Amino acid sequence: MTVQAIYKYILRPGEPVMMPARSGRMISVGVQGDDICLWASVDPMTRERPCTFHVVPTGGRVPDFSTFVGTVMLHGGALVFHVFEATP
């Protein structure tokens, strides 16, 4: 039986996120303070690997070979971004 925990990851442009190999699932993306964050259910005992996420503004180009994760709004909805996970 794998133990699942919910972890938060801050998404920063151009920086991969180190997270356990997908043993669970993405739960949500949202804004906390000034950060765009991703919450995922993971097995904390699994080795971490780099995961790449793209944060794309509305009207921006959707990255090839990516999976939609969610949409977030900043500054009261004045800025809208869409989060995609790069898939190998």
KAPEBEL-V167708 format. One record per helix or strand of 2 or more residues. SS is the DSSP state (~ for helix, > for strand). FROM is the first residue (numbers start at 1). TO is the last residue. Records with the same first field share a line. If there is no record, write none. Layout:
SS->FROM-TO  FROM-TO
This chain:
>->5-11  17-20  25-32  35-42  48-51  53-57  66-74  79-86
~->75-77
